[in-house]
Amino acid sequence: MSHELRAMKNVTITLDPETARWARMEAARRNTSVSRLVGEMLAEYRQRESRSKQAAQRFFSRPAARISGQGESYPDRASLYDRPVLR
């Protein structure tokens, strides 16, 4: 069995009474502390943000796709969205 030791930092947060009450109840429901609950929520948010940034970097690093051939005009809006042209 391996144990991971990490240096933890203490922070102070300020919550409105309703949010503090919810946090205490949610922590109790999960059988954990408010501190650990908030830490896990922030870690999850950080990971989600990181994945989102990585996905955006992958998307924007790809070459642009041509939607018309050389010398051809671009498709009109109706054909792009498969809608009838209203006139």
PyMOL Python script that loads the backbone (N, CA, C, O; Angstrom):
from pymol import cmd

cmd.read_pdbstr("""\
ATOM      1  N   MET A   1       0.856  -1.174   0.000  1.00  0.00           N
ATOM      2  CA  MET A   1       0.000   0.000   0.000  1.00  0.00           C
ATOM      3  C   MET A   1       0.899   1.233   0.000  1.00  0.00           C
ATOM      4  O   MET A   1       1.784   1.355   0.847  1.00  0.00           O
ATOM      5  N   SER A   2       0.679   2.140  -0.939  1.00  0.00           N
ATOM      6  CA  SER A   2       1.497   3.354  -0.987  1.00  0.00           C
ATOM      7  C   SER A   2       0.681   4.536  -0.482  1.00  0.00           C
ATOM      8  O   SER A   2      -0.534   4.606  -0.664  1.00  0.00           O
ATOM      9  N   HIS A   3       1.372   5.440   0.144  1.00  0.00           N
ATOM     10  CA  HIS A   3       0.729   6.649   0.646  1.00  0.00           C
ATOM     11  C   HIS A   3       1.354   7.840  -0.048  1.00  0.00           C
ATOM     12  O   HIS A   3       2.574   7.921  -0.189  1.00  0.00           O
ATOM     13  N   GLU A   4       0.539   8.735  -0.467  1.00  0.00           N
ATOM     14  CA  GLU A   4       1.021   9.938  -1.140  1.00  0.00           C
ATOM     15  C   GLU A   4       1.028  11.079  -0.138  1.00  0.00           C
ATOM     16  O   GLU A   4       0.009  11.380   0.484  1.00  0.00           O
ATOM     17  N   LEU A   5       2.178  11.710   0.014  1.00  0.00           N
ATOM     18  CA  LEU A   5       2.285  12.856   0.906  1.00  0.00           C
ATOM     19  C   LEU A   5       2.361  14.118   0.060  1.00  0.00           C
ATOM     20  O   LEU A   5       3.218  14.246  -0.815  1.00  0.00           O
ATOM     21  N   ARG A   6       1.471  15.030   0.329  1.00  0.00           N
ATOM     22  CA  ARG A   6       1.471  16.300  -0.395  1.00  0.00           C
ATOM     23  C   ARG A   6       1.403  17.427   0.607  1.00  0.00           C
ATOM     24  O   ARG A   6       0.731  17.335   1.634  1.00  0.00           O
ATOM     25  N   ALA A   7       2.111  18.488   0.288  1.00  0.00           N
ATOM     26  CA  ALA A   7       2.022  19.676   1.133  1.00  0.00           C
ATOM     27  C   ALA A   7       0.690  20.355   0.841  1.00  0.00           C
ATOM     28  O   ALA A   7       0.361  20.619  -0.316  1.00  0.00           O
ATOM     29  N   MET A   8      -0.053  20.629   1.866  1.00  0.00           N
ATOM     30  CA  MET A   8      -1.355  21.267   1.703  1.00  0.00           C
ATOM     31  C   MET A   8      -1.249  22.704   2.191  1.00  0.00           C
ATOM     32  O   MET A   8      -0.470  23.015   3.092  1.00  0.00           O
ATOM     33  N   LYS A   9      -2.038  23.565   1.586  1.00  0.00           N
ATOM     34  CA  LYS A   9      -2.074  24.970   1.970  1.00  0.00           C
ATOM     35  C   LYS A   9      -3.429  25.277   2.598  1.00  0.00           C
ATOM     36  O   LYS A   9      -4.472  24.847   2.105  1.00  0.00           O
ATOM     37  N   ASN A  10      -3.393  26.017   3.676  1.00  0.00           N
ATOM     38  CA  ASN A  10      -4.630  26.470   4.302  1.00  0.00           C
ATOM     39  C   ASN A  10      -5.038  27.794   3.682  1.00  0.00           C
ATOM     40  O   ASN A  10      -4.206  28.671   3.450  1.00  0.00           O
ATOM     41  N   VAL A  11      -6.315  27.925   3.422  1.00  0.00           N
ATOM     42  CA  VAL A  11      -6.863  29.188   2.921  1.00  0.00           C
ATOM     43  C   VAL A  11      -8.122  29.495   3.722  1.00  0.00           C
ATOM     44  O   VAL A  11      -8.743  28.601   4.297  1.00  0.00           O
ATOM     45  N   THR A  12      -8.477  30.743   3.749  1.00  0.00           N
ATOM     46  CA  THR A  12      -9.706  31.165   4.409  1.00  0.00           C
ATOM     47  C   THR A  12     -10.672  31.628   3.330  1.00  0.00           C
ATOM     48  O   THR A  12     -10.314  32.428   2.466  1.00  0.00           O
ATOM     49  N   ILE A  13     -11.888  31.125   3.384  1.00  0.00           N
ATOM     50  CA  ILE A  13     -12.909  31.569   2.432  1.00  0.00           C
ATOM     51  C   ILE A  13     -14.074  32.168   3.206  1.00  0.00           C
ATOM     52  O   ILE A  13     -14.305  31.838   4.369  1.00  0.00           O
ATOM     53  N   THR A  14     -14.787  33.039   2.549  1.00  0.00           N
ATOM     54  CA  THR A  14     -15.960  33.656   3.148  1.00  0.00           C
ATOM     55  C   THR A  14     -17.179  33.230   2.344  1.00  0.00           C
ATOM     56  O   THR A  14     -17.215  33.377   1.122  1.00  0.00           O
ATOM     57  N   LEU A  15     -18.170  32.703   3.042  1.00  0.00           N
ATOM     58  CA  LEU A  15     -19.396  32.241   2.401  1.00  0.00           C
ATOM     59  C   LEU A  15     -20.586  32.932   3.024  1.00  0.00           C
ATOM     60  O   LEU A  15     -20.582  33.255   4.212  1.00  0.00           O
ATOM     61  N   ASP A  16     -21.598  33.154   2.221  1.00  0.00           N
ATOM     62  CA  ASP A  16     -22.833  33.661   2.794  1.00  0.00           C
ATOM     63  C   ASP A  16     -23.446  32.544   3.631  1.00  0.00           C
ATOM     64  O   ASP A  16     -23.136  31.374   3.407  1.00  0.00           O
ATOM     65  N   PRO A  17     -24.305  32.874   4.585  1.00  0.00           N
ATOM     66  CA  PRO A  17     -24.840  31.854   5.503  1.00  0.00           C
ATOM     67  C   PRO A  17     -25.538  30.683   4.799  1.00  0.00           C
ATOM     68  O   PRO A  17     -25.397  29.535   5.221  1.00  0.00           O
ATOM     69  N   GLU A  18     -26.269  30.962   3.757  1.00  0.00           N
ATOM     70  CA  GLU A  18     -26.988  29.895   3.057  1.00  0.00           C
ATOM     71  C   GLU A  18     -26.012  28.927   2.380  1.00  0.00           C
ATOM     72  O   GLU A  18     -26.206  27.713   2.428  1.00  0.00           O
ATOM     73  N   THR A  19     -24.967  29.467   1.752  1.00  0.00           N
ATOM     74  CA  THR A  19     -23.971  28.622   1.099  1.00  0.00           C
ATOM     75  C   THR A  19     -23.177  27.833   2.134  1.00  0.00           C
ATOM     76  O   THR A  19     -22.873  26.660   1.918  1.00  0.00           O
ATOM     77  N   ALA A  20     -22.841  28.463   3.253  1.00  0.00           N
ATOM     78  CA  ALA A  20     -22.115  27.761   4.324  1.00  0.00           C
ATOM     79  C   ALA A  20     -22.955  26.608   4.862  1.00  0.00           C
ATOM     80  O   ALA A  20     -22.434  25.521   5.112  1.00  0.00           O
ATOM     81  N   ARG A  21     -24.239  26.842   5.037  1.00  0.00           N
ATOM     82  CA  ARG A  21     -25.138  25.789   5.523  1.00  0.00           C
ATOM     83  C   ARG A  21     -25.199  24.645   4.532  1.00  0.00           C
ATOM     84  O   ARG A  21     -25.125  23.479   4.918  1.00  0.00           O
ATOM     85  N   TRP A  22     -25.336  24.978   3.236  1.00  0.00           N
ATOM     86  CA  TRP A  22     -25.357  23.946   2.197  1.00  0.00           C
ATOM     87  C   TRP A  22     -24.047  23.151   2.213  1.00  0.00           C
ATOM     88  O   TRP A  22     -24.068  21.923   2.127  1.00  0.00           O
ATOM     89  N   ALA A  23     -22.904  23.847   2.322  1.00  0.00           N
ATOM     90  CA  ALA A  23     -21.601  23.179   2.313  1.00  0.00           C
ATOM     91  C   ALA A  23     -21.476  22.216   3.493  1.00  0.00           C
ATOM     92  O   ALA A  23     -20.979  21.101   3.335  1.00  0.00           O
ATOM     93  N   ARG A  24     -21.923  22.639   4.663  1.00  0.00           N
ATOM     94  CA  ARG A  24     -21.867  21.751   5.832  1.00  0.00           C
ATOM     95  C   ARG A  24     -22.744  20.520   5.622  1.00  0.00           C
ATOM     96  O   ARG A  24     -22.335  19.401   5.930  1.00  0.00           O
ATOM     97  N   MET A  25     -23.935  20.728   5.104  1.00  0.00           N
ATOM     98  CA  MET A  25     -24.847  19.599   4.875  1.00  0.00           C
ATOM     99  C   MET A  25     -24.313  18.666   3.789  1.00  0.00           C
ATOM    100  O   MET A  25     -24.390  17.446   3.927  1.00  0.00           O
ATOM    101  N   GLU A  26     -23.774  19.233   2.714  1.00  0.00           N
ATOM    102  CA  GLU A  26     -23.226  18.418   1.625  1.00  0.00           C
ATOM    103  C   GLU A  26     -22.008  17.638   2.095  1.00  0.00           C
ATOM    104  O   GLU A  26     -21.853  16.467   1.747  1.00  0.00           O
ATOM    105  N   ALA A  27     -21.148  18.266   2.876  1.00  0.00           N
ATOM    106  CA  ALA A  27     -19.975  17.576   3.418  1.00  0.00           C
ATOM    107  C   ALA A  27     -20.419  16.421   4.321  1.00  0.00           C
ATOM    108  O   ALA A  27     -19.858  15.327   4.251  1.00  0.00           O
ATOM    109  N   ALA A  28     -21.416  16.661   5.160  1.00  0.00           N
ATOM    110  CA  ALA A  28     -21.921  15.607   6.038  1.00  0.00           C
ATOM    111  C   ALA A  28     -22.520  14.461   5.228  1.00  0.00           C
ATOM    112  O   ALA A  28     -22.318  13.290   5.551  1.00  0.00           O
ATOM    113  N   ARG A  29     -23.246  14.803   4.188  1.00  0.00           N
ATOM    114  CA  ARG A  29     -23.847  13.782   3.323  1.00  0.00           C
ATOM    115  C   ARG A  29     -22.766  12.913   2.684  1.00  0.00           C
ATOM    116  O   ARG A  29     -22.954  11.709   2.512  1.00  0.00           O
ATOM    117  N   ARG A  30     -21.634  13.526   2.332  1.00  0.00           N
ATOM    118  CA  ARG A  30     -20.520  12.797   1.712  1.00  0.00           C
ATOM    119  C   ARG A  30     -19.546  12.231   2.742  1.00  0.00           C
ATOM    120  O   ARG A  30     -18.536  11.619   2.395  1.00  0.00           O
ATOM    121  N   ASN A  31     -19.868  12.446   4.005  1.00  0.00           N
ATOM    122  CA  ASN A  31     -19.024  11.959   5.099  1.00  0.00           C
ATOM    123  C   ASN A  31     -17.597  12.502   4.989  1.00  0.00           C
ATOM    124  O   ASN A  31     -16.624  11.753   5.081  1.00  0.00           O
ATOM    125  N   THR A  32     -17.494  13.807   4.792  1.00  0.00           N
ATOM    126  CA  THR A  32     -16.195  14.471   4.684  1.00  0.00           C
ATOM    127  C   THR A  32     -16.281  15.834   5.356  1.00  0.00           C
ATOM    128  O   THR A  32     -17.328  16.203   5.889  1.00  0.00           O
ATOM    129  N   SER A  33     -15.203  16.567   5.332  1.00  0.00           N
ATOM    130  CA  SER A  33     -15.198  17.906   5.916  1.00  0.00           C
ATOM    131  C   SER A  33     -15.516  18.950   4.843  1.00  0.00           C
ATOM    132  O   SER A  33     -15.383  18.688   3.648  1.00  0.00           O
ATOM    133  N   VAL A  34     -15.933  20.120   5.285  1.00  0.00           N
ATOM    134  CA  VAL A  34     -16.186  21.223   4.348  1.00  0.00           C
ATOM    135  C   VAL A  34     -14.885  21.566   3.625  1.00  0.00           C
ATOM    136  O   VAL A  34     -14.888  21.839   2.425  1.00  0.00           O
ATOM    137  N   SER A  35     -13.784  21.552   4.355  1.00  0.00           N
ATOM    138  CA  SER A  35     -12.491  21.857   3.758  1.00  0.00           C
ATOM    139  C   SER A  35     -12.168  20.900   2.612  1.00  0.00           C
ATOM    140  O   SER A  35     -11.771  21.335   1.531  1.00  0.00           O
ATOM    141  N   ARG A  36     -12.338  19.600   2.848  1.00  0.00           N
ATOM    142  CA  ARG A  36     -12.052  18.613   1.810  1.00  0.00           C
ATOM    143  C   ARG A  36     -13.051  18.739   0.664  1.00  0.00           C
ATOM    144  O   ARG A  36     -12.671  18.602  -0.499  1.00  0.00           O
ATOM    145  N   LEU A  37     -14.319  18.996   0.971  1.00  0.00           N
ATOM    146  CA  LEU A  37     -15.339  19.168  -0.061  1.00  0.00           C
ATOM    147  C   LEU A  37     -14.964  20.319  -0.990  1.00  0.00           C
ATOM    148  O   LEU A  37     -14.990  20.169  -2.211  1.00  0.00           O
ATOM    149  N   VAL A  38     -14.620  21.454  -0.419  1.00  0.00           N
ATOM    150  CA  VAL A  38     -14.248  22.621  -1.225  1.00  0.00           C
ATOM    151  C   VAL A  38     -12.983  22.328  -2.027  1.00  0.00           C
ATOM    152  O   VAL A  38     -12.896  22.685  -3.202  1.00  0.00           O
ATOM    153  N   GLY A  39     -12.003  21.680  -1.398  1.00  0.00           N
ATOM    154  CA  GLY A  39     -10.774  21.322  -2.101  1.00  0.00           C
ATOM    155  C   GLY A  39     -11.033  20.419  -3.286  1.00  0.00           C
ATOM    156  O   GLY A  39     -10.465  20.624  -4.359  1.00  0.00           O
ATOM    157  N   GLU A  40     -11.891  19.414  -3.106  1.00  0.00           N
ATOM    158  CA  GLU A  40     -12.224  18.501  -4.206  1.00  0.00           C
ATOM    159  C   GLU A  40     -12.972  19.222  -5.313  1.00  0.00           C
ATOM    160  O   GLU A  40     -12.723  18.978  -6.494  1.00  0.00           O
ATOM    161  N   MET A  41     -13.893  20.115  -4.938  1.00  0.00           N
ATOM    162  CA  MET A  41     -14.643  20.871  -5.947  1.00  0.00           C
ATOM    163  C   MET A  41     -13.709  21.755  -6.764  1.00  0.00           C
ATOM    164  O   MET A  41     -13.835  21.831  -7.986  1.00  0.00           O
ATOM    165  N   LEU A  42     -12.777  22.418  -6.096  1.00  0.00           N
ATOM    166  CA  LEU A  42     -11.833  23.283  -6.806  1.00  0.00           C
ATOM    167  C   LEU A  42     -10.887  22.469  -7.688  1.00  0.00           C
ATOM    168  O   LEU A  42     -10.566  22.889  -8.799  1.00  0.00           O
ATOM    169  N   ALA A  43     -10.441  21.314  -7.208  1.00  0.00           N
ATOM    170  CA  ALA A  43      -9.567  20.461  -8.009  1.00  0.00           C
ATOM    171  C   ALA A  43     -10.302  19.980  -9.262  1.00  0.00           C
ATOM    172  O   ALA A  43      -9.732  19.957 -10.353  1.00  0.00           O
ATOM    173  N   GLU A  44     -11.561  19.598  -9.098  1.00  0.00           N
ATOM    174  CA  GLU A  44     -12.373  19.163 -10.240  1.00  0.00           C
ATOM    175  C   GLU A  44     -12.551  20.300 -11.240  1.00  0.00           C
ATOM    176  O   GLU A  44     -12.446  20.090 -12.448  1.00  0.00           O
ATOM    177  N   TYR A  45     -12.820  21.498 -10.742  1.00  0.00           N
ATOM    178  CA  TYR A  45     -12.980  22.666 -11.616  1.00  0.00           C
ATOM    179  C   TYR A  45     -11.679  22.938 -12.373  1.00  0.00           C
ATOM    180  O   TYR A  45     -11.705  23.214 -13.572  1.00  0.00           O
ATOM    181  N   ARG A  46     -10.544  22.862 -11.678  1.00  0.00           N
ATOM    182  CA  ARG A  46      -9.245  23.097 -12.307  1.00  0.00           C
ATOM    183  C   ARG A  46      -8.990  22.075 -13.410  1.00  0.00           C
ATOM    184  O   ARG A  46      -8.512  22.436 -14.486  1.00  0.00           O
ATOM    185  N   GLN A  47      -9.302  20.807 -13.157  1.00  0.00           N
ATOM    186  CA  GLN A  47      -9.106  19.764 -14.162  1.00  0.00           C
ATOM    187  C   GLN A  47     -10.007  19.984 -15.373  1.00  0.00           C
ATOM    188  O   GLN A  47      -9.582  19.797 -16.513  1.00  0.00           O
ATOM    189  N   ARG A  48     -11.252  20.380 -15.121  1.00  0.00           N
ATOM    190  CA  ARG A  48     -12.185  20.641 -16.220  1.00  0.00           C
ATOM    191  C   ARG A  48     -11.693  21.800 -17.075  1.00  0.00           C
ATOM    192  O   ARG A  48     -11.748  21.738 -18.303  1.00  0.00           O
ATOM    193  N   GLU A  49     -11.211  22.862 -16.424  1.00  0.00           N
ATOM    194  CA  GLU A  49     -10.678  24.010 -17.155  1.00  0.00           C
ATOM    195  C   GLU A  49      -9.458  23.601 -17.979  1.00  0.00           C
ATOM    196  O   GLU A  49      -9.310  24.032 -19.122  1.00  0.00           O
ATOM    197  N   SER A  50      -8.595  22.780 -17.410  1.00  0.00           N
ATOM    198  CA  SER A  50      -7.397  22.320 -18.106  1.00  0.00           C
ATOM    199  C   SER A  50      -7.768  21.502 -19.341  1.00  0.00           C
ATOM    200  O   SER A  50      -7.196  21.693 -20.414  1.00  0.00           O
ATOM    201  N   ARG A  51      -8.725  20.592 -19.184  1.00  0.00           N
ATOM    202  CA  ARG A  51      -9.172  19.783 -20.326  1.00  0.00           C
ATOM    203  C   ARG A  51      -9.796  20.662 -21.404  1.00  0.00           C
ATOM    204  O   ARG A  51      -9.588  20.427 -22.595  1.00  0.00           O
ATOM    205  N   SER A  52     -10.551  21.662 -20.997  1.00  0.00           N
ATOM    206  CA  SER A  52     -11.179  22.566 -21.958  1.00  0.00           C
ATOM    207  C   SER A  52     -10.125  23.346 -22.737  1.00  0.00           C
ATOM    208  O   SER A  52     -10.236  23.497 -23.954  1.00  0.00           O
ATOM    209  N   LYS A  53      -9.110  23.839 -22.044  1.00  0.00           N
ATOM    210  CA  LYS A  53      -8.030  24.580 -22.715  1.00  0.00           C
ATOM    211  C   LYS A  53      -7.260  23.670 -23.665  1.00  0.00           C
ATOM    212  O   LYS A  53      -6.900  24.090 -24.764  1.00  0.00           O
ATOM    213  N   GLN A  54      -7.004  22.430 -23.254  1.00  0.00           N
ATOM    214  CA  GLN A  54      -6.293  21.485 -24.115  1.00  0.00           C
ATOM    215  C   GLN A  54      -7.109  21.185 -25.372  1.00  0.00           C
ATOM    216  O   GLN A  54      -6.553  21.107 -26.468  1.00  0.00           O
ATOM    217  N   ALA A  55      -8.413  21.019 -25.222  1.00  0.00           N
ATOM    218  CA  ALA A  55      -9.277  20.750 -26.370  1.00  0.00           C
ATOM    219  C   ALA A  55      -9.272  21.935 -27.328  1.00  0.00           C
ATOM    220  O   ALA A  55      -9.223  21.753 -28.545  1.00  0.00           O
ATOM    221  N   ALA A  56      -9.323  23.142 -26.784  1.00  0.00           N
ATOM    222  CA  ALA A  56      -9.291  24.346 -27.634  1.00  0.00           C
ATOM    223  C   ALA A  56      -7.951  24.437 -28.365  1.00  0.00           C
ATOM    224  O   ALA A  56      -7.914  24.776 -29.548  1.00  0.00           O
ATOM    225  N   GLN A  57      -6.862  24.138 -27.676  1.00  0.00           N
ATOM    226  CA  GLN A  57      -5.545  24.171 -28.325  1.00  0.00           C
ATOM    227  C   GLN A  57      -5.471  23.146 -29.449  1.00  0.00           C
ATOM    228  O   GLN A  57      -4.948  23.443 -30.523  1.00  0.00           O
ATOM    229  N   ARG A  58      -5.988  21.943 -29.212  1.00  0.00           N
ATOM    230  CA  ARG A  58      -5.992  20.921 -30.273  1.00  0.00           C
ATOM    231  C   ARG A  58      -6.818  21.382 -31.460  1.00  0.00           C
ATOM    232  O   ARG A  58      -6.404  21.225 -32.609  1.00  0.00           O
ATOM    233  N   PHE A  59      -7.986  21.952 -31.186  1.00  0.00           N
ATOM    234  CA  PHE A  59      -8.874  22.394 -32.262  1.00  0.00           C
ATOM    235  C   PHE A  59      -8.222  23.491 -33.094  1.00  0.00           C
ATOM    236  O   PHE A  59      -8.218  23.420 -34.323  1.00  0.00           O
ATOM    237  N   PHE A  60      -7.669  24.509 -32.428  1.00  0.00           N
ATOM    238  CA  PHE A  60      -7.119  25.645 -33.156  1.00  0.00           C
ATOM    239  C   PHE A  60      -5.747  25.355 -33.762  1.00  0.00           C
ATOM    240  O   PHE A  60      -5.267  26.139 -34.581  1.00  0.00           O
ATOM    241  N   SER A  61      -5.113  24.261 -33.385  1.00  0.00           N
ATOM    242  CA  SER A  61      -3.819  23.918 -33.973  1.00  0.00           C
ATOM    243  C   SER A  61      -3.982  23.153 -35.286  1.00  0.00           C
ATOM    244  O   SER A  61      -3.016  22.983 -36.030  1.00  0.00           O
ATOM    245  N   ARG A  62      -5.191  22.695 -35.570  1.00  0.00           N
ATOM    246  CA  ARG A  62      -5.440  21.980 -36.816  1.00  0.00           C
ATOM    247  C   ARG A  62      -5.527  22.965 -37.967  1.00  0.00           C
ATOM    248  O   ARG A  62      -5.957  24.104 -37.783  1.00  0.00           O
ATOM    249  N   PRO A  63      -5.123  22.534 -39.146  1.00  0.00           N
ATOM    250  CA  PRO A  63      -5.226  23.445 -40.294  1.00  0.00           C
ATOM    251  C   PRO A  63      -6.693  23.715 -40.645  1.00  0.00           C
ATOM    252  O   PRO A  63      -7.571  22.879 -40.430  1.00  0.00           O
ATOM    253  N   ALA A  64      -6.919  24.885 -41.181  1.00  0.00           N
ATOM    254  CA  ALA A  64      -8.280  25.259 -41.577  1.00  0.00           C
ATOM    255  C   ALA A  64      -8.738  24.379 -42.741  1.00  0.00           C
ATOM    256  O   ALA A  64      -7.951  24.047 -43.628  1.00  0.00           O
ATOM    257  N   ALA A  65     -10.000  24.011 -42.726  1.00  0.00           N
ATOM    258  CA  ALA A  65     -10.561  23.194 -43.803  1.00  0.00           C
ATOM    259  C   ALA A  65     -11.190  24.100 -44.848  1.00  0.00           C
ATOM    260  O   ALA A  65     -11.887  25.061 -44.521  1.00  0.00           O
ATOM    261  N   ARG A  66     -10.936  23.782 -46.093  1.00  0.00           N
ATOM    262  CA  ARG A  66     -11.538  24.562 -47.180  1.00  0.00           C
ATOM    263  C   ARG A  66     -12.988  24.107 -47.362  1.00  0.00           C
ATOM    264  O   ARG A  66     -13.291  22.916 -47.288  1.00  0.00           O
ATOM    265  N   ILE A  67     -13.867  25.062 -47.597  1.00  0.00           N
ATOM    266  CA  ILE A  67     -15.266  24.692 -47.855  1.00  0.00           C
ATOM    267  C   ILE A  67     -15.652  24.946 -49.302  1.00  0.00           C
ATOM    268  O   ILE A  67     -16.803  24.750 -49.689  1.00  0.00           O
ATOM    269  N   SER A  68     -14.685  25.383 -50.099  1.00  0.00           N
ATOM    270  CA  SER A  68     -14.922  25.508 -51.537  1.00  0.00           C
ATOM    271  C   SER A  68     -13.624  25.154 -52.247  1.00  0.00           C
ATOM    272  O   SER A  68     -12.536  25.265 -51.683  1.00  0.00           O
ATOM    273  N   GLY A  69     -13.762  24.728 -53.489  1.00  0.00           N
ATOM    274  CA  GLY A  69     -12.583  24.395 -54.281  1.00  0.00           C
ATOM    275  C   GLY A  69     -11.930  25.646 -54.836  1.00  0.00           C
ATOM    276  O   GLY A  69     -12.477  26.743 -54.724  1.00  0.00           O
ATOM    277  N   GLN A  70     -10.769  25.481 -55.429  1.00  0.00           N
ATOM    278  CA  GLN A  70     -10.042  26.611 -56.022  1.00  0.00           C
ATOM    279  C   GLN A  70     -10.900  27.248 -57.113  1.00  0.00           C
ATOM    280  O   GLN A  70     -11.317  26.569 -58.052  1.00  0.00           O
ATOM    281  N   GLY A  71     -11.160  28.531 -56.995  1.00  0.00           N
ATOM    282  CA  GLY A  71     -11.933  29.259 -57.994  1.00  0.00           C
ATOM    283  C   GLY A  71     -13.438  29.110 -57.863  1.00  0.00           C
ATOM    284  O   GLY A  71     -14.178  29.769 -58.593  1.00  0.00           O
ATOM    285  N   GLU A  72     -13.905  28.285 -56.976  1.00  0.00           N
ATOM    286  CA  GLU A  72     -15.347  28.112 -56.772  1.00  0.00           C
ATOM    287  C   GLU A  72     -15.839  29.124 -55.753  1.00  0.00           C
ATOM    288  O   GLU A  72     -15.083  29.576 -54.893  1.00  0.00           O
ATOM    289  N   SER A  73     -17.114  29.474 -55.859  1.00  0.00           N
ATOM    290  CA  SER A  73     -17.671  30.373 -54.850  1.00  0.00           C
ATOM    291  C   SER A  73     -18.045  29.545 -53.613  1.00  0.00           C
ATOM    292  O   SER A  73     -18.264  28.336 -53.689  1.00  0.00           O
ATOM    293  N   TYR A  74     -18.106  30.224 -52.504  1.00  0.00           N
ATOM    294  CA  TYR A  74     -18.462  29.550 -51.258  1.00  0.00           C
ATOM    295  C   TYR A  74     -19.932  29.151 -51.284  1.00  0.00           C
ATOM    296  O   TYR A  74     -20.733  29.789 -51.968  1.00  0.00           O
ATOM    297  N   PRO A  75     -20.293  28.107 -50.549  1.00  0.00           N
ATOM    298  CA  PRO A  75     -21.705  27.720 -50.506  1.00  0.00           C
ATOM    299  C   PRO A  75     -22.545  28.807 -49.843  1.00  0.00           C
ATOM    300  O   PRO A  75     -22.064  29.545 -48.982  1.00  0.00           O
ATOM    301  N   ASP A  76     -23.803  28.893 -50.257  1.00  0.00           N
ATOM    302  CA  ASP A  76     -24.665  29.892 -49.637  1.00  0.00           C
ATOM    303  C   ASP A  76     -25.187  29.363 -48.300  1.00  0.00           C
ATOM    304  O   ASP A  76     -25.080  28.174 -48.000  1.00  0.00           O
ATOM    305  N   ARG A  77     -25.739  30.252 -47.526  1.00  0.00           N
ATOM    306  CA  ARG A  77     -26.181  29.918 -46.173  1.00  0.00           C
ATOM    307  C   ARG A  77     -27.222  28.787 -46.158  1.00  0.00           C
ATOM    308  O   ARG A  77     -27.162  27.889 -45.318  1.00  0.00           O
ATOM    309  N   ALA A  78     -28.176  28.845 -47.096  1.00  0.00           N
ATOM    310  CA  ALA A  78     -29.241  27.835 -47.128  1.00  0.00           C
ATOM    311  C   ALA A  78     -28.674  26.432 -47.337  1.00  0.00           C
ATOM    312  O   ALA A  78     -29.129  25.477 -46.706  1.00  0.00           O
ATOM    313  N   SER A  79     -27.687  26.307 -48.217  1.00  0.00           N
ATOM    314  CA  SER A  79     -27.139  24.972 -48.453  1.00  0.00           C
ATOM    315  C   SER A  79     -26.279  24.506 -47.275  1.00  0.00           C
ATOM    316  O   SER A  79     -26.206  23.309 -46.998  1.00  0.00           O
ATOM    317  N   LEU A  80     -25.632  25.439 -46.585  1.00  0.00           N
ATOM    318  CA  LEU A  80     -24.845  25.058 -45.409  1.00  0.00           C
ATOM    319  C   LEU A  80     -25.739  24.514 -44.302  1.00  0.00           C
ATOM    320  O   LEU A  80     -25.383  23.548 -43.627  1.00  0.00           O
ATOM    321  N   TYR A  81     -26.880  25.127 -44.122  1.00  0.00           N
ATOM    322  CA  TYR A  81     -27.760  24.749 -43.035  1.00  0.00           C
ATOM    323  C   TYR A  81     -28.956  23.939 -43.493  1.00  0.00           C
ATOM    324  O   TYR A  81     -29.860  23.664 -42.704  1.00  0.00           O
ATOM    325  N   ASP A  82     -28.973  23.551 -44.770  1.00  0.00           N
ATOM    326  CA  ASP A  82     -30.019  22.721 -45.341  1.00  0.00           C
ATOM    327  C   ASP A  82     -31.403  23.335 -45.067  1.00  0.00           C
ATOM    328  O   ASP A  82     -32.327  22.673 -44.595  1.00  0.00           O
ATOM    329  N   ARG A  83     -31.495  24.635 -45.389  1.00  0.00           N
ATOM    330  CA  ARG A  83     -32.762  25.345 -45.201  1.00  0.00           C
ATOM    331  C   ARG A  83     -33.223  25.884 -46.551  1.00  0.00           C
ATOM    332  O   ARG A  83     -32.403  26.209 -47.410  1.00  0.00           O
ATOM    333  N   PRO A  84     -34.529  25.975 -46.733  1.00  0.00           N
ATOM    334  CA  PRO A  84     -35.015  26.587 -47.970  1.00  0.00           C
ATOM    335  C   PRO A  84     -34.731  28.093 -47.957  1.00  0.00           C
ATOM    336  O   PRO A  84     -34.729  28.735 -46.907  1.00  0.00           O
ATOM    337  N   VAL A  85     -34.495  28.626 -49.143  1.00  0.00           N
ATOM    338  CA  VAL A  85     -34.244  30.061 -49.278  1.00  0.00           C
ATOM    339  C   VAL A  85     -35.583  30.791 -49.219  1.00  0.00           C
ATOM    340  O   VAL A  85     -36.491  30.478 -49.989  1.00  0.00           O
ATOM    341  N   LEU A  86     -35.712  31.753 -48.319  1.00  0.00           N
ATOM    342  CA  LEU A  86     -36.924  32.567 -48.199  1.00  0.00           C
ATOM    343  C   LEU A  86     -36.703  33.868 -48.927  1.00  0.00           C
ATOM    344  O   LEU A  86     -35.728  34.574 -48.672  1.00  0.00           O
ATOM    345  N   ARG A  87     -37.608  34.189 -49.836  1.00  0.00           N
ATOM    346  CA  ARG A  87     -37.484  35.444 -50.586  1.00  0.00           C
ATOM    347  C   ARG A  87     -38.764  36.185 -50.573  1.00  0.00           C
ATOM    348  O   ARG A  87     -38.857  37.267 -51.153  1.00  0.00           O
TER     349      ARG A  87
END
""", "prot")
cmd.dss("prot")
cmd.show_as("cartoon", "prot")
cmd.util.cbc("prot")
cmd.orient("prot")
